[in-house]
Amino acid sequence: MKKLFILLIIVITSFTFADDISLLRKSLIMSTLWQSTSAEYRALAHQAYNIARLRLDEDLKIKRAQKRAIIVDADETAIDNSSFQARMIVDGDTYSNDFDNWVESAEAKAVPGALDFLNYAHENGCEIYYISNRKLHHIEGTLNNLKALGFPQATKTHILLKDDTSDKGIRRDFVAENYFIVMLIGDNLIDFEDIFRKKSIEERYLSVEKFKDEFGKKFIILPNPMYGEWEKTLYGGTRQIPEKEKEKKLWEHLNKNK
């Protein structure tokens, strides 16, 4: 944590004195700072997991034929990667070049509230499945990180990573074959339903309305201002475009909404 604050001081200094800094970089700086320093972020994370516990307690009163399971995402849901984001900003590293090393280091911290809730669910007989779009070769680093933090059921059979597709529906269905899924917890709408994948802003709004009664019940969502499907949507559904084009699209969205 001390290293993170040193990095953030450098970030803040560079942000203050660089008037020509790009909108894209400013956005990443402020979103990373918000997640890594704001008490509001921690409060929202605790709120999400407090609601999850209330919903689990309600379900535990119901007699189920199947054993219960909880599906939880890893990044920005169980573990916090804002330190990695800060390093990318300060050191100029890129995601593709450095994320493998970050995962291998197993240095991510627990998201506030996650550890307490998942251990509570484990103690009450729930199976915990970590469904993440980390790649298959990240299994050892992910496993080590979860174990080091004390997350329950951190085993290779309970960590389902991405193979040929980032579609989580296949892995969710695999869990549903043998368990009653009490809830899904994530920071990205595609952690809950594939209907949110590769859609426009307006289509995503409509899908949220369709599932609005599930949020705070079966779907527990955490904040992530740093990245996600929402960000890709701003760029037309892909991050694989030049930075200048990303800048242009960001300005277009801002002008449209002013």
N, C-alpha and C positions, 0 to 999 in steps of 0.2 A: 504493500500500500504506500509506503514511503517513496518508493521509486516512482509510482504513479503520480504522486503529487509534485515531485521534481519535474517530471515530464510535462505536467499540466502548467506549471509556472512558465516553462519555456514556451509552451504553446500560446499562453495568454500574452506573453511579451511579444512574440512574433506577430500575433494577431493585431495587437495594439499599434504597432509601428509600421505595419505593411499596408498602406492604403490601396495598393494595386492587387491585393489578394483576390483570387477569383471567388465568385459566388459559390461554386461547388465546394471549394476548400473551406470557406467560411461556414457553410452549412454543416460540413463534417466536424469542424472544430466545435461549434456550438452544441451540436447534438451529442458529441462525445463528452463534452464538459457537463452537459445536463445530466447524462446518465451516471457519470462518475463522481459528481460533486453535489448534486441537488438532493436535499432532504425530501423534496416532493417525489422524486423517483422512488426512493426507499419506501415512502408512505404508500404509493400506489402498488408497489410489489407486495407489501404486507397486506394491503387491502385485498388484492387478488387472492392471496393464499388464505386469508381469513374467511373470505367467501367460499373458497373451495372446501375448507373444513366444515363450514355450516352445511353445505350441500352434501358432503359425505356423511355427516352425522344424521341428516334427514334420511339418506338412503339406507344407512345401517339399521334403521328401524323397520325396514321392509324385508320380508323373507324372500330371498332370491334362490332360484334353482341352480344358478351358475355361480361360480366364484367371481368376485368383483375384480375389476382391473381399472387402473388409472393410466392413461397415456399422457406423457409429458414430453415436450420438446426439450432439447439440450440448451443450445445457445440462446442467451438472453431470456431463458425461461427457468432453467435449473442453474446454469452457470453464466457468469457475467464476463464478457470479453471486452469490456471498455478499455482495459489496459492495453490490449492488442491494438485497438483502434487508435489509442493515443500514440503508441509506438509508430504506427504507420504514418501518422501526421508529422511527428517530430523527426523521425529518422528517414522519412521518404520511402519507406518500404511499400511494396505492393501486396495486395491480398494473395495473389497466386504464388508469389515468391516466398512469402513468409508465414502463411497460415499453417503449413505443415509443421514448421519449427515450433510455432505457438502451441499447437495441439500436443506435440511431443513433449513440450516442457511441462504440461499439466499444471499451469500456473493460474488458470481462471479461478475466480472466487465464486462462492455460492450467491445466487440471487437472494436478496432478503426474503425470508419467509419460506423459501423452497425446501430447505433441509428439514425444518420443523414439521412442515405439513406432510412431506413424503414419508418421513419416519413415523408420523402419526398414522398415516394410511397403512403402512407396512405393519405396524403393531395391531391394527384392526383387521388384519387378514387380507388386505388388498394386494394383488400383483401389480408391480410397477413396471411399465415398459417405457423406455426412453427411445422415442422415434425421432431421429435427427437426419438432416440432409448433409451431414458430414460424410465424407467418402469412406469406403470400406477400409482403406489402409490407415484410417484414423482410429481404428478400434482400440489399439493398445493405449494411445495417448488419452483417448476419451475415458476408457475404463480406469486408467490410473488417476485421472483427475477426479472422477466421481468418487472413487474409493478413498482418495486422500481427503476429500471434503466430508466423507461420512454418509454419502447417499446410500439408501437401502437398495438391495437387490441389484447392485452394480456388477453384473455378470455379462458375459458375451451373449448369452441367450436372451437377456432382457434389454440389450442395446441394439436397436435395429437401424442400421445406417443405409445410406443410399447405394444402390448397385447400378442398375442400368437406367433408372429413372428417378427423378426427384418427386414423382407422384407418391405421396404418402398414403394414399387410399389403399393400395395393395397391402401395405404393412399394417394399417389399421384393421383391414378385413382379416388378416392373419390372426390378430389378437382376438377379434370378435368371434372367431370360430369356436373358441373355448371359454370365453369369459364374457360377463356382462360389463360393458364399459360404462362406468359411473360418470366419468368426465374426461375431457381432453383439455390440456393446459398448454398454451403457446403464446408467442409474441407476434405471430403472423397468421392471417386468416386462413392460409392454406394448411395450417396445422389442424384445422377443424373440418374443412370441406374442400374438395377439389374444384368446386364451382367458382372459387375465387381465383383460380389460376388463369393467367394470361388473359385478363379482362381489362376493359377500359375503366377509368375512374367512375363513370356513371354506372356501368354494369356492376362494379363492386359495391357501390352505394345500394343498388337495388337488391343485391344478394344479402347485404347486411339487414335490410328491411325484412327480407324473407325469413331470416333466421333470428330476428331480434329477440324473440322470446327465449332463445337458448343461451344468450349471453348472461353470465352470472348464474347459470344453472348447469347445463352440460358443457358449455364452452366457457372457460376461464381465460381471459386474455390479459397479457402483461404489456407494458409500454416498451417500445423499441424505436427511438427516433433516429438511429444510426443507419439502418439498412433494412431491407425486406422487400416483399412483393410490392408494397406501396411505392417504393423508390423506383423499381423497374417500370411500374406503370407510368410514372412521370416521363420516362424516356421512350415510351411507346412499346414497352414490354421486354426490353433488353438493356443490359448494361454494356453490351459489346458495340458501343459507338464511340467516336472520338470525343474527348472532353469538351471541345468547342461546341459540338452538337448538343452535348448534355447541357452546357451553359445556356445555349439558345433556348432549349426546351424549358428550362427552369424559369427564365425570364418570361417566356410566353405564358406559363401557368400563373406567374405573379401578376402580370398585366391583365390576364383574364379575370382574376379574382380581386382586383383592387376596387 
